[in-house]
Amino acid sequence: MRKHTDEELKELIKRRRNQILLHSYIYYRLFDKVISNAVYNKWAQELIDLQNDYPELSETVDHYEKFKDFKTLNGSSLPLDNNPRLEIRARQLIKARDIELEDNFTD
């Protein structure tokens, strides 16, 4: 198996943090979901493992303060409020999902 570079690891940590924030917002603030619990749990566990395995790298990646104590698969304790950009992105994702579902019924 190929070893990841530091930049690749940082990008993966950033991606997982953004995904967890977005999908936690959708679930805990909008009471909806776009991905399965299994996918969310997989991403969350991968993030926990990455942060544990590469703590120095983790500290240099966006949203470190929000995730420094992220140790469980539950995103309810993440700071999800007062982030208009997160809310807009969450609503866009839900709308895209709904349009796709509608299209599937009309085909």
C-alpha positions as CSV (number, residue, x, y, z in Angstrom):
1,M,0.0,0.0,0.0
2,R,1.3,3.5,-1.0
3,K,2.2,5.8,1.8
4,H,0.4,9.2,1.7
5,T,2.3,12.4,1.7
6,D,1.7,15.0,4.4
7,E,-0.2,17.2,1.9
8,E,-2.4,14.3,1.0
9,L,-3.1,13.5,4.6
10,K,-3.9,17.2,5.4
11,E,-6.3,17.3,2.4
12,L,-8.0,14.2,3.6
13,I,-8.4,15.5,7.2
14,K,-9.8,18.8,5.8
15,R,-12.2,16.9,3.5
16,R,-13.5,14.7,6.3
17,R,-13.9,17.6,8.7
18,N,-15.9,19.5,6.1
19,Q,-18.0,16.5,5.4
20,I,-18.7,15.8,9.1
21,L,-19.6,19.5,9.7
22,L,-21.9,19.6,6.7
23,H,-23.7,16.3,7.4
24,S,-23.9,17.0,11.1
25,Y,-25.6,20.3,10.3
26,I,-28.1,18.6,8.0
27,Y,-28.9,16.0,10.6
28,Y,-28.9,18.0,13.8
29,R,-30.1,21.4,12.6
30,L,-32.3,20.6,9.5
31,F,-33.5,17.2,10.8
32,D,-32.7,15.5,7.5
33,K,-30.0,13.3,6.0
34,V,-28.4,13.0,2.6
35,I,-26.0,10.1,3.3
36,S,-26.5,6.9,5.2
37,N,-25.5,6.4,8.8
38,A,-22.9,3.9,7.6
39,V,-21.2,6.4,5.4
40,Y,-21.2,9.1,8.1
41,N,-19.8,6.6,10.6
42,K,-17.1,5.5,8.2
43,W,-16.0,9.1,7.5
44,A,-16.1,10.0,11.2
45,Q,-14.0,7.0,12.2
46,E,-11.5,7.7,9.5
47,L,-11.2,11.3,10.7
48,I,-10.8,10.1,14.3
49,D,-8.0,7.7,13.2
50,L,-6.3,10.4,11.1
51,Q,-6.3,12.9,14.0
52,N,-5.0,10.3,16.4
53,D,-2.3,9.0,14.0
54,Y,-1.1,12.4,12.8
55,P,-1.8,14.9,15.6
56,E,0.8,17.4,14.4
57,L,-0.6,17.5,10.9
58,S,-4.1,17.6,12.3
59,E,-3.3,20.8,14.2
60,T,-2.4,22.6,11.0
61,V,-5.6,21.8,9.1
62,D,-8.8,24.0,8.9
63,H,-11.3,23.5,11.7
64,Y,-8.8,22.1,14.2
65,E,-10.4,23.9,17.2
66,K,-13.8,22.5,16.3
67,F,-12.5,19.0,16.0
68,K,-9.7,18.7,18.6
69,D,-12.0,16.9,21.0
70,F,-13.9,14.9,18.3
71,K,-13.5,11.3,19.6
72,T,-16.9,9.7,18.9
73,L,-19.0,9.1,15.8
74,N,-21.6,11.7,17.1
75,G,-21.4,15.2,15.6
76,S,-24.0,16.8,17.9
77,S,-21.4,18.5,20.1
78,L,-19.7,20.2,17.1
79,P,-20.2,24.0,16.8
80,L,-22.8,24.1,14.0
81,D,-24.5,27.4,14.7
82,N,-23.7,30.9,13.4
83,N,-22.2,29.6,10.1
84,P,-24.3,31.0,7.2
85,R,-22.1,29.4,4.6
86,L,-22.6,26.0,6.2
87,E,-26.3,26.4,6.3
88,I,-26.4,27.5,2.6
89,R,-24.3,24.5,1.5
90,A,-26.5,22.1,3.6
91,R,-29.7,23.5,2.0
92,Q,-28.2,23.3,-1.5
93,L,-27.2,19.6,-0.9
94,I,-30.7,18.8,0.3
95,K,-32.3,20.5,-2.7
96,A,-29.9,18.7,-5.1
97,R,-30.9,15.4,-3.5
98,D,-34.6,16.2,-3.8
99,I,-34.3,17.2,-7.5
100,E,-32.5,14.0,-8.2
101,L,-35.2,12.0,-6.4
102,E,-37.9,13.9,-8.4
103,D,-36.0,13.1,-11.7
104,N,-35.9,9.5,-10.9
105,F,-39.7,9.4,-10.5
106,T,-40.4,11.2,-13.8
107,D,-38.1,9.1,-16.0
